[in-house]
Amino acid sequence: MSMLIHDFSWSFSRHHTFQTCLKRYFFAYYGAWRGWEDSAPAPTRELYMLKRLSTRQQWAGLHAHRALETLIKQARRDAARAAAIEPRQIELMRREFRDSRAGAYRQNPVRTPALFEHEYQIEVPPEEWKATVERVSTAIRGFLASDLWQQLQALPADAMLAVEPRAHFILDGLKVHAMPDLVIRRDGGVVIYDWKTGVAPLTDHRLQLGIYALLALDRWTADPADIESVAFNPLTGQQESFKFSADDVETLRDFIRDSADEMLFPLDVPEENRAGDGSTFDCTDNPEPCPTCPFLRVCPRWKS
C-alpha cells in the first residue's frame, strides 16, 4: 500500500455527520479509509462502497451542481454551449442510472456512481425517477433565466475568483475544508455563492456560509465587511444573503475549535487520529436519519 497520511481535518459536512450519528461518522471517516484500494480488506472496501452511495435527491443535487459549474467555467460567453449543457447532463444521469442499476459500482466504487435505492433494492415508481431528472433540468433552466446568470456573464474574467474550489484554510494548525460553489469580486467586495437545491429554508445555511466567509478572509480580503455570502436556489430563483461582523468571525472560529475538540474526544489516540475498532462511537438515539443512511446494512442496530 502507498504511504498515505490520515490527518485529522475539519469540514462543515464532517461536523454534520458527527452530530447526526457517531457510528455513521466512524464508518465514513475511519472504517472506510483506504477502502478504494484493490488490496483493502473486504470489510473496509464494503464500507467505502457504502460511503459512496447517494440517494436520488443527493444525486440530483450533485448533477445540478456539476451543470452549473460547467456553465460558469465553459459557457459564460457561449450561448450555444450553454444550451447544450442540459441535454448532456441528463444523458449522463441516464447512463449513471443504468450502471448503478446493474451494480457496476460494486466492481469499481471509485469511478462508478452508486444509488442508495439500487443497493438497498428500494422500489421507486418510474414517475419519481423522472421527477428526479426533471429537477436537474429545472435547476439548469432556472439558473440560465436568472438575473445572477446575466450578472455573471457581464463580469470580467479576473472577477471570477474561484469556481467549485477544493479549498481549505488553517485555523490553529487545523486544516479546515471549505468548498463554496462560486466566489467572485464585485463592487470592491467578495461575494460567495452556494447552490441549494434541497427543501430546507435558505436561512438554515447561515453557519455553512459563515465557514466560507472564513475562507474568503484567508484568501481574498482581510475585512469581514467586504464579504457577502449568498445561498441561491436555482430551482426557485430565491436567495438569502448573509453578512458577518468581526464578532461573528470570532464566534465561527470558536465553533470550529469546539466542534473539532468534540470529534477528537472518542478517538483511541487523538494525537494520531486513530479511532480503534469504533466501539466508542455509538449509534444515534434518533432514528429519523436512519432510513437513508448508506451504512444501514452494517450498522449494529439495523444489520440483523
Short mmCIF file of the C-alpha atoms (twelve columns), coordinates in Angstrom:
data_MODEL
# 
_entry.id   MODEL 
# 
loop_
_atom_site.group_PDB 
_atom_site.id 
_atom_site.type_symbol 
_atom_site.label_atom_id 
_atom_site.label_alt_id 
_atom_site.label_comp_id 
_atom_site.label_asym_id 
_atom_site.label_seq_id 
_atom_site.Cartn_x 
_atom_site.Cartn_y 
_atom_site.Cartn_z 
_atom_site.pdbx_PDB_model_num 
ATOM 1   C CA . MET A 1   0.000   0.000  0.000   1 
ATOM 2   C CA . SER A 2   1.110   3.577  -0.651  1 
ATOM 3   C CA . MET A 3   2.108   5.746  2.282   1 
ATOM 4   C CA . LEU A 4   -0.925  7.920  2.977   1 
ATOM 5   C CA . ILE A 5   -1.233  10.171 5.998   1 
ATOM 6   C CA . HIS A 6   -4.648  10.062 7.635   1 
ATOM 7   C CA . ASP A 7   -4.538  13.517 9.190   1 
ATOM 8   C CA . PHE A 8   -7.447  14.926 11.144  1 
ATOM 9   C CA . SER A 9   -9.193  17.824 9.409   1 
ATOM 10  C CA . TRP A 10  -12.498 19.657 9.757   1 
ATOM 11  C CA . SER A 11  -15.345 20.495 7.403   1 
ATOM 12  C CA . PHE A 12  -18.954 21.520 7.813   1 
ATOM 13  C CA . SER A 13  -20.150 18.224 6.290   1 
ATOM 14  C CA . ARG A 14  -17.912 16.268 8.666   1 
ATOM 15  C CA . HIS A 15  -19.330 18.224 11.607  1 
ATOM 16  C CA . HIS A 16  -22.875 17.492 10.393  1 
ATOM 17  C CA . THR A 17  -22.182 13.763 10.108  1 
ATOM 18  C CA . PHE A 18  -20.672 13.711 13.607  1 
ATOM 19  C CA . GLN A 19  -23.729 15.437 15.043  1 
ATOM 20  C CA . THR A 20  -26.110 13.117 13.164  1 
ATOM 21  C CA . CYS A 21  -24.670 9.765  14.303  1 
ATOM 22  C CA . LEU A 22  -21.314 8.829  15.808  1 
ATOM 23  C CA . LYS A 23  -21.415 5.344  14.282  1 
ATOM 24  C CA . ARG A 24  -22.060 6.740  10.800  1 
ATOM 25  C CA . TYR A 25  -19.211 9.187  11.381  1 
ATOM 26  C CA . PHE A 26  -16.852 6.354  12.309  1 
ATOM 27  C CA . PHE A 27  -17.804 4.298  9.249   1 
ATOM 28  C CA . ALA A 28  -17.397 7.257  6.876   1 
ATOM 29  C CA . TYR A 29  -14.168 8.797  8.178   1 
ATOM 30  C CA . TYR A 30  -12.322 5.843  9.711   1 
ATOM 31  C CA . GLY A 31  -13.834 2.480  8.808   1 
ATOM 32  C CA . ALA A 32  -13.879 3.288  5.072   1 
ATOM 33  C CA . TRP A 33  -10.363 4.759  5.000   1 
ATOM 34  C CA . ARG A 34  -8.320  3.278  2.129   1 
ATOM 35  C CA . GLY A 35  -11.262 1.182  1.018   1 
ATOM 36  C CA . TRP A 36  -10.666 2.435  -2.520  1 
ATOM 37  C CA . GLU A 37  -7.514  0.339  -2.791  1 
ATOM 38  C CA . ASP A 38  -7.717  -3.047 -4.517  1 
ATOM 39  C CA . SER A 39  -5.746  -4.596 -1.680  1 
ATOM 40  C CA . ALA A 40  -8.081  -3.266 1.030   1 
ATOM 41  C CA . PRO A 41  -9.704  -5.869 3.325   1 
ATOM 42  C CA . ALA A 42  -13.237 -6.809 2.287   1 
ATOM 43  C CA . PRO A 43  -14.959 -5.059 5.254   1 
ATOM 44  C CA . THR A 44  -13.054 -1.835 4.571   1 
ATOM 45  C CA . ARG A 45  -13.821 -1.986 0.864   1 
ATOM 46  C CA . GLU A 46  -17.510 -2.554 1.601   1 
ATOM 47  C CA . LEU A 47  -17.646 0.457  3.911   1 
ATOM 48  C CA . TYR A 48  -16.033 2.586  1.217   1 
ATOM 49  C CA . MET A 49  -18.548 1.357  -1.351  1 
ATOM 50  C CA . LEU A 50  -21.443 2.157  1.012   1 
ATOM 51  C CA . LYS A 51  -19.981 5.567  1.798   1 
ATOM 52  C CA . ARG A 52  -20.183 6.400  -1.908  1 
ATOM 53  C CA . LEU A 53  -23.933 5.760  -2.118  1 
ATOM 54  C CA . SER A 54  -26.215 8.692  -2.914  1 
ATOM 55  C CA . THR A 55  -29.960 8.918  -2.533  1 
ATOM 56  C CA . ARG A 56  -31.752 10.061 -5.670  1 
ATOM 57  C CA . GLN A 57  -32.205 13.510 -4.090  1 
ATOM 58  C CA . GLN A 58  -28.473 13.800 -3.381  1 
ATOM 59  C CA . TRP A 59  -27.711 12.523 -6.878  1 
ATOM 60  C CA . ALA A 60  -29.924 15.203 -8.433  1 
ATOM 61  C CA . GLY A 61  -28.263 17.895 -6.341  1 
ATOM 62  C CA . LEU A 62  -24.825 16.695 -7.424  1 
ATOM 63  C CA . HIS A 63  -25.741 16.860 -11.109 1 
ATOM 64  C CA . ALA A 64  -27.284 20.296 -10.732 1 
ATOM 65  C CA . HIS A 65  -24.032 21.494 -9.158  1 
ATOM 66  C CA . ARG A 66  -21.948 19.920 -11.913 1 
ATOM 67  C CA . ALA A 67  -24.064 21.519 -14.616 1 
ATOM 68  C CA . LEU A 68  -23.812 24.978 -13.056 1 
ATOM 69  C CA . GLU A 69  -20.058 24.556 -12.651 1 
ATOM 70  C CA . THR A 70  -19.742 23.705 -16.347 1 
ATOM 71  C CA . LEU A 71  -21.912 26.660 -17.343 1 
ATOM 72  C CA . ILE A 72  -19.788 29.108 -15.373 1 
ATOM 73  C CA . LYS A 73  -16.423 27.668 -16.424 1 
ATOM 74  C CA . GLN A 74  -17.139 26.979 -20.091 1 
ATOM 75  C CA . ALA A 75  -20.258 28.774 -21.305 1 
ATOM 76  C CA . ARG A 76  -20.385 32.315 -19.919 1 
ATOM 77  C CA . ARG A 77  -19.588 33.696 -23.353 1 
ATOM 78  C CA . ASP A 78  -21.027 30.882 -25.486 1 
ATOM 79  C CA . ALA A 79  -24.825 30.678 -25.786 1 
ATOM 80  C CA . ALA A 80  -24.718 27.544 -27.951 1 
ATOM 81  C CA . ARG A 81  -22.555 25.703 -25.427 1 
ATOM 82  C CA . ALA A 82  -24.801 26.872 -22.592 1 
ATOM 83  C CA . ALA A 83  -27.851 25.462 -24.362 1 
ATOM 84  C CA . ALA A 84  -26.128 22.082 -24.740 1 
ATOM 85  C CA . ILE A 85  -25.404 21.678 -21.036 1 
ATOM 86  C CA . GLU A 86  -28.862 20.451 -20.024 1 
ATOM 87  C CA . PRO A 87  -29.236 17.566 -22.536 1 
ATOM 88  C CA . ARG A 88  -25.653 16.478 -21.904 1 
ATOM 89  C CA . GLN A 89  -26.185 16.392 -18.145 1 
ATOM 90  C CA . ILE A 90  -29.440 14.460 -18.455 1 
ATOM 91  C CA . GLU A 91  -27.815 11.898 -20.740 1 
ATOM 92  C CA . LEU A 92  -25.035 11.458 -18.188 1 
ATOM 93  C CA . MET A 93  -27.659 10.852 -15.492 1 
ATOM 94  C CA . ARG A 94  -29.338 8.195  -17.624 1 
ATOM 95  C CA . ARG A 95  -26.011 6.430  -18.142 1 
ATOM 96  C CA . GLU A 96  -25.200 6.549  -14.436 1 
ATOM 97  C CA . PHE A 97  -28.667 5.238  -13.598 1 
ATOM 98  C CA . ARG A 98  -28.180 2.243  -15.879 1 
ATOM 99  C CA . ASP A 99  -24.731 1.495  -14.444 1 
ATOM 100 C CA . SER A 100 -25.975 1.790  -10.878 1 
ATOM 101 C CA . ARG A 101 -28.994 -0.414 -11.520 1 
ATOM 102 C CA . ALA A 102 -26.644 -3.046 -12.982 1 
ATOM 103 C CA . GLY A 103 -24.458 -2.909 -9.864  1 
ATOM 104 C CA . ALA A 104 -21.332 -1.803 -11.750 1 
ATOM 105 C CA . TYR A 105 -20.200 0.225  -8.729  1 
ATOM 106 C CA . ARG A 106 -19.524 -2.957 -6.753  1 
ATOM 107 C CA . GLN A 107 -16.572 -3.696 -9.045  1 
ATOM 108 C CA . ASN A 108 -15.392 -0.083 -9.275  1 
ATOM 109 C CA . PRO A 109 -16.780 2.045  -6.426  1 
ATOM 110 C CA . VAL A 110 -14.186 4.754  -7.047  1 
ATOM 111 C CA . ARG A 111 -15.364 5.738  -10.520 1 
ATOM 112 C CA . THR A 112 -18.893 4.379  -10.853 1 
ATOM 113 C CA . PRO A 113 -21.738 6.306  -9.185  1 
ATOM 114 C CA . ALA A 114 -23.989 4.266  -6.925  1 
ATOM 115 C CA . LEU A 115 -27.568 4.945  -5.926  1 
ATOM 116 C CA . PHE A 116 -28.829 4.107  -2.445  1 
ATOM 117 C CA . GLU A 117 -32.157 2.918  -3.859  1 
ATOM 118 C CA . HIS A 118 -30.442 0.323  -6.055  1 
ATOM 119 C CA . GLU A 119 -28.103 -1.016 -3.366  1 
ATOM 120 C CA . TYR A 120 -30.966 -1.478 -0.911  1 
ATOM 121 C CA . GLN A 121 -33.463 -2.576 -3.569  1 
ATOM 122 C CA . ILE A 122 -35.978 0.139  -2.755  1 
ATOM 123 C CA . GLU A 123 -38.882 0.256  -5.175  1 
ATOM 124 C CA . VAL A 124 -39.201 3.732  -6.677  1 
ATOM 125 C CA . PRO A 125 -42.006 4.394  -9.207  1 
ATOM 126 C CA . PRO A 126 -40.787 5.434  -12.661 1 
ATOM 127 C CA . GLU A 127 -42.517 8.791  -12.313 1 
ATOM 128 C CA . GLU A 128 -40.386 9.556  -9.237  1 
ATOM 129 C CA . TRP A 129 -37.190 8.817  -11.142 1 
ATOM 130 C CA . LYS A 130 -38.475 11.037 -13.933 1 
ATOM 131 C CA . ALA A 131 -39.174 13.808 -11.411 1 
ATOM 132 C CA . THR A 132 -35.624 13.451 -10.094 1 
ATOM 133 C CA . VAL A 133 -34.198 14.060 -13.562 1 
ATOM 134 C CA . GLU A 134 -36.642 16.874 -14.234 1 
ATOM 135 C CA . ARG A 135 -35.458 18.577 -11.057 1 
ATOM 136 C CA . VAL A 136 -31.992 18.878 -12.571 1 
ATOM 137 C CA . SER A 137 -33.401 20.241 -15.816 1 
ATOM 138 C CA . THR A 138 -35.437 22.789 -13.885 1 
ATOM 139 C CA . ALA A 139 -32.365 23.890 -11.920 1 
ATOM 140 C CA . ILE A 140 -30.328 24.397 -15.094 1 
ATOM 141 C CA . ARG A 141 -33.097 26.296 -16.882 1 
ATOM 142 C CA . GLY A 142 -33.808 28.362 -13.791 1 
ATOM 143 C CA . PHE A 143 -30.153 29.331 -13.462 1 
ATOM 144 C CA . LEU A 144 -29.932 30.336 -17.132 1 
ATOM 145 C CA . ALA A 145 -33.051 32.503 -16.709 1 
ATOM 146 C CA . SER A 146 -31.845 34.149 -13.501 1 
ATOM 147 C CA . ASP A 147 -30.573 37.687 -13.014 1 
ATOM 148 C CA . LEU A 148 -27.493 36.124 -11.440 1 
ATOM 149 C CA . TRP A 149 -26.547 34.403 -14.708 1 
ATOM 150 C CA . GLN A 150 -26.866 37.724 -16.541 1 
ATOM 151 C CA . GLN A 151 -24.610 39.362 -13.945 1 
ATOM 152 C CA . LEU A 152 -22.015 36.596 -14.204 1 
ATOM 153 C CA . GLN A 153 -21.906 36.896 -17.964 1 
ATOM 154 C CA . ALA A 154 -21.067 40.580 -17.637 1 
ATOM 155 C CA . LEU A 155 -18.201 40.093 -15.193 1 
ATOM 156 C CA . PRO A 156 -14.602 40.326 -16.435 1 
ATOM 157 C CA . ALA A 157 -12.557 37.150 -16.222 1 
ATOM 158 C CA . ASP A 158 -10.405 38.430 -13.360 1 
ATOM 159 C CA . ALA A 159 -13.526 38.908 -11.207 1 
ATOM 160 C CA . MET A 160 -14.100 35.140 -11.156 1 
ATOM 161 C CA . LEU A 161 -12.044 34.228 -8.099  1 
ATOM 162 C CA . ALA A 162 -12.997 30.552 -7.747  1 
ATOM 163 C CA . VAL A 163 -15.494 28.066 -9.185  1 
ATOM 164 C CA . GLU A 164 -16.066 24.883 -7.143  1 
ATOM 165 C CA . PRO A 165 -12.656 25.173 -5.470  1 
ATOM 166 C CA . ARG A 166 -11.270 22.304 -3.402  1 
ATOM 167 C CA . ALA A 167 -10.029 24.762 -0.827  1 
ATOM 168 C CA . HIS A 168 -9.017  24.950 2.791   1 
ATOM 169 C CA . PHE A 169 -7.572  27.308 5.356   1 
ATOM 170 C CA . ILE A 170 -5.610  26.695 8.541   1 
ATOM 171 C CA . LEU A 171 -7.014  27.532 11.974  1 
ATOM 172 C CA . ASP A 172 -4.625  26.996 14.886  1 
ATOM 173 C CA . GLY A 173 -2.833  24.319 12.865  1 
ATOM 174 C CA . LEU A 174 -6.094  22.571 11.920  1 
ATOM 175 C CA . LYS A 175 -6.912  22.148 8.223   1 
ATOM 176 C CA . VAL A 176 -10.456 23.421 7.620   1 
ATOM 177 C CA . HIS A 177 -12.008 22.425 4.305   1 
ATOM 178 C CA . ALA A 178 -14.361 24.956 2.720   1 
ATOM 179 C CA . MET A 179 -15.724 24.461 -0.786  1 
ATOM 180 C CA . PRO A 180 -18.204 27.137 -1.890  1 
ATOM 181 C CA . ASP A 181 -19.640 26.831 -5.373  1 
ATOM 182 C CA . LEU A 182 -18.584 30.244 -6.648  1 
ATOM 183 C CA . VAL A 183 -16.555 33.219 -5.409  1 
ATOM 184 C CA . ILE A 184 -16.499 36.498 -7.325  1 
ATOM 185 C CA . ARG A 185 -15.242 40.021 -6.813  1 
ATOM 186 C CA . ARG A 186 -17.973 42.633 -7.258  1 
ATOM 187 C CA . ASP A 187 -18.111 46.347 -6.408  1 
ATOM 188 C CA . GLY A 188 -14.858 46.095 -4.496  1 
ATOM 189 C CA . GLY A 189 -16.042 43.256 -2.282  1 
ATOM 190 C CA . VAL A 190 -16.063 39.461 -2.311  1 
ATOM 191 C CA . VAL A 191 -19.320 37.586 -2.919  1 
ATOM 192 C CA . ILE A 192 -19.574 33.871 -2.114  1 
ATOM 193 C CA . TYR A 193 -22.336 31.724 -3.633  1 
ATOM 194 C CA . ASP A 194 -23.508 28.289 -2.628  1 
ATOM 195 C CA . TRP A 195 -26.193 26.489 -4.648  1 
ATOM 196 C CA . LYS A 196 -29.012 24.915 -2.636  1 
ATOM 197 C CA . THR A 197 -31.481 22.530 -4.286  1 
ATOM 198 C CA . GLY A 198 -32.954 20.941 -1.147  1 
ATOM 199 C CA . VAL A 199 -36.122 21.771 0.732   1 
ATOM 200 C CA . ALA A 200 -34.562 23.366 3.823   1 
ATOM 201 C CA . PRO A 201 -35.111 27.125 4.207   1 
ATOM 202 C CA . LEU A 202 -32.177 29.107 2.878   1 
ATOM 203 C CA . THR A 203 -31.825 30.810 6.256   1 
ATOM 204 C CA . ASP A 204 -30.774 27.416 7.688   1 
ATOM 205 C CA . HIS A 205 -27.471 27.663 5.804   1 
ATOM 206 C CA . ARG A 206 -26.064 30.698 7.603   1 
ATOM 207 C CA . LEU A 207 -23.499 28.676 9.569   1 
ATOM 208 C CA . GLN A 208 -22.123 26.905 6.492   1 
ATOM 209 C CA . LEU A 209 -21.911 30.196 4.584   1 
ATOM 210 C CA . GLY A 210 -20.084 31.647 7.565   1 
ATOM 211 C CA . ILE A 211 -17.393 28.982 7.237   1 
ATOM 212 C CA . TYR A 212 -16.984 30.027 3.609   1 
ATOM 213 C CA . ALA A 213 -16.612 33.637 4.757   1 
ATOM 214 C CA . LEU A 214 -13.639 32.498 6.868   1 
ATOM 215 C CA . LEU A 215 -12.092 31.069 3.700   1 
ATOM 216 C CA . ALA A 216 -12.601 34.420 1.976   1 
ATOM 217 C CA . LEU A 217 -10.847 36.183 4.868   1 
ATOM 218 C CA . ASP A 218 -7.933  33.810 4.483   1 
ATOM 219 C CA . ARG A 219 -7.634  34.168 0.696   1 
ATOM 220 C CA . TRP A 220 -9.190  37.315 -0.731  1 
ATOM 221 C CA . THR A 221 -9.771  40.048 1.852   1 
ATOM 222 C CA . ALA A 222 -8.890  40.975 5.436   1 
ATOM 223 C CA . ASP A 223 -12.130 42.809 6.215   1 
ATOM 224 C CA . PRO A 224 -15.345 40.889 7.063   1 
ATOM 225 C CA . ALA A 225 -17.344 43.924 5.944   1 
ATOM 226 C CA . ASP A 226 -16.158 43.260 2.369   1 
ATOM 227 C CA . ILE A 227 -17.731 39.786 2.285   1 
ATOM 228 C CA . GLU A 228 -21.259 38.793 1.302   1 
ATOM 229 C CA . SER A 229 -22.274 35.121 1.466   1 
ATOM 230 C CA . VAL A 230 -25.286 34.058 -0.602  1 
ATOM 231 C CA . ALA A 231 -27.333 30.854 -0.608  1 
ATOM 232 C CA . PHE A 232 -29.029 30.605 -4.010  1 
ATOM 233 C CA . ASN A 233 -31.696 28.120 -5.094  1 
ATOM 234 C CA . PRO A 234 -31.653 27.720 -8.903  1 
ATOM 235 C CA . LEU A 235 -34.952 25.824 -8.776  1 
ATOM 236 C CA . THR A 236 -36.868 28.784 -7.398  1 
ATOM 237 C CA . GLY A 237 -34.578 31.740 -8.023  1 
ATOM 238 C CA . GLN A 238 -34.689 32.562 -4.318  1 
ATOM 239 C CA . GLN A 239 -31.594 33.696 -2.493  1 
ATOM 240 C CA . GLU A 240 -30.597 34.613 1.044   1 
ATOM 241 C CA . SER A 241 -27.691 36.927 1.774   1 
ATOM 242 C CA . PHE A 242 -25.571 36.829 4.936   1 
ATOM 243 C CA . LYS A 243 -23.084 39.293 6.391   1 
ATOM 244 C CA . PHE A 244 -20.688 38.583 9.246   1 
ATOM 245 C CA . SER A 245 -19.197 41.061 11.697  1 
ATOM 246 C CA . ALA A 246 -15.780 40.795 13.316  1 
ATOM 247 C CA . ASP A 247 -17.501 39.337 16.400  1 
ATOM 248 C CA . ASP A 248 -19.310 36.808 14.189  1 
ATOM 249 C CA . VAL A 249 -15.981 35.757 12.726  1 
ATOM 250 C CA . GLU A 250 -14.538 35.011 16.159  1 
ATOM 251 C CA . THR A 251 -17.699 33.098 17.089  1 
ATOM 252 C CA . LEU A 252 -17.339 30.988 13.934  1 
ATOM 253 C CA . ARG A 253 -13.703 30.227 14.720  1 
ATOM 254 C CA . ASP A 254 -14.650 29.197 18.269  1 
ATOM 255 C CA . PHE A 255 -17.376 26.988 16.809  1 
ATOM 256 C CA . ILE A 256 -14.847 25.127 14.663  1 
ATOM 257 C CA . ARG A 257 -12.455 24.741 17.610  1 
ATOM 258 C CA . ASP A 258 -15.207 23.330 19.843  1 
ATOM 259 C CA . SER A 259 -16.507 21.027 17.115  1 
ATOM 260 C CA . ALA A 260 -13.000 19.682 16.410  1 
ATOM 261 C CA . ASP A 261 -12.444 19.015 20.124  1 
ATOM 262 C CA . GLU A 262 -15.697 17.022 20.209  1 
ATOM 263 C CA . MET A 263 -14.614 14.947 17.214  1 
ATOM 264 C CA . LEU A 264 -11.269 14.111 18.793  1 
ATOM 265 C CA . PHE A 265 -12.755 13.018 22.119  1 
ATOM 266 C CA . PRO A 266 -13.932 9.478  21.102  1 
ATOM 267 C CA . LEU A 267 -10.646 8.602  19.375  1 
ATOM 268 C CA . ASP A 268 -8.373  5.973  20.911  1 
ATOM 269 C CA . VAL A 269 -5.279  8.040  20.090  1 
ATOM 270 C CA . PRO A 270 -6.381  11.607 19.252  1 
ATOM 271 C CA . GLU A 271 -2.883  12.911 18.525  1 
ATOM 272 C CA . GLU A 272 -2.518  10.261 15.788  1 
ATOM 273 C CA . ASN A 273 -6.129  10.403 14.557  1 
ATOM 274 C CA . ARG A 274 -6.621  6.725  15.413  1 
ATOM 275 C CA . ALA A 275 -10.184 5.620  16.149  1 
ATOM 276 C CA . GLY A 276 -9.639  1.987  17.120  1 
ATOM 277 C CA . ASP A 277 -12.405 -0.513 16.401  1 
ATOM 278 C CA . GLY A 278 -15.206 2.061  16.594  1 
ATOM 279 C CA . SER A 279 -16.663 0.752  19.847  1 
ATOM 280 C CA . THR A 280 -16.591 4.238  21.377  1 
ATOM 281 C CA . PHE A 281 -18.754 5.599  18.554  1 
ATOM 282 C CA . ASP A 282 -22.383 4.922  19.475  1 
ATOM 283 C CA . CYS A 283 -25.415 4.770  17.213  1 
ATOM 284 C CA . THR A 284 -27.694 7.780  17.417  1 
ATOM 285 C CA . ASP A 285 -30.760 7.617  19.650  1 
ATOM 286 C CA . ASN A 286 -32.701 9.472  16.956  1 
ATOM 287 C CA . PRO A 287 -33.987 7.043  14.283  1 
ATOM 288 C CA . GLU A 288 -35.009 9.831  11.876  1 
ATOM 289 C CA . PRO A 289 -31.825 9.819  9.728   1 
ATOM 290 C CA . CYS A 290 -31.537 6.015  9.683   1 
ATOM 291 C CA . PRO A 291 -33.768 5.172  6.671   1 
ATOM 292 C CA . THR A 292 -31.422 6.948  4.263   1 
ATOM 293 C CA . CYS A 293 -28.121 6.102  5.961   1 
ATOM 294 C CA . PRO A 294 -25.771 4.383  3.496   1 
ATOM 295 C CA . PHE A 295 -24.407 2.152  6.281   1 
ATOM 296 C CA . LEU A 296 -27.730 0.519  7.195   1 
ATOM 297 C CA . ARG A 297 -26.516 -2.930 6.231   1 
ATOM 298 C CA . VAL A 298 -23.505 -2.858 8.547   1 
ATOM 299 C CA . CYS A 299 -24.983 -0.821 11.383  1 
ATOM 300 C CA . PRO A 300 -25.154 -2.844 14.615  1 
ATOM 301 C CA . ARG A 301 -28.628 -1.502 15.227  1 
ATOM 302 C CA . TRP A 302 -30.094 -2.496 11.862  1 
ATOM 303 C CA . LYS A 303 -27.972 -5.172 10.188  1 
ATOM 304 C CA . SER A 304 -29.890 -8.084 11.741  1 
# 
